C-alpha cells in the first residue's frame, strides 16, 4: 500500500535541506577526522599564500628603504615625494608583515581545529586586497575557507 491510502503524505527528500536536517547531525565535537579533512586543503593553501607574503613584504621593505636613500639624493620636490612615499611604504610593509604573521597563526589553528575565530579572521584577511598582495590567491581561498568553516561538521569539531 502506498502512503496516500493510509492518509499520510509520502516523505520526499528535499535537496535544499541542510545536512543536519538530512540526518548527518554532527553534534558537539562532530566527526573530527572528517572536519580535519575538510579544512586541510584551504588551510594549507592559505599558509602557502601567507608564506609568499612573508617573502615579498621583506623584499619590498628593503627596496623601499633603498628608494628612500635614492630619493633623498635627488633633492628638491622629487626628493621630498620619494621620502614621503618611502616612509608610507615602510609603515605599510611592516603592517603587512604583522598581518601575515597573524594569518599564519590563524591558518595553523584552522589546520589543527583549535580556534574557529582565528581561522575565520585569517580567511577574511586573506580576501582583502588592501592587506594581501596575494589577493588573487587569497580571495578564492578565503571564500572557500569561510564556506568550509561554516559547514556544520566543521563547526562542531572546533572547541567551544
Secondary structure, DSSP 8 states (H G I E B T S, - for coil): --TTTTT-------TTS-TTTTT---TTT--HHHHHHHHHHHHHHHHHHHHHHHHHHHHHHHHHHHHHHHHHHH-HHHHHHHHHHHHHHHHHHHHHHHHHHHHHHHHHHHHTT--HHHHHHHHHHHH-TTT-TTHHHHHHHHHHHHHHHTSHHHHHHS--
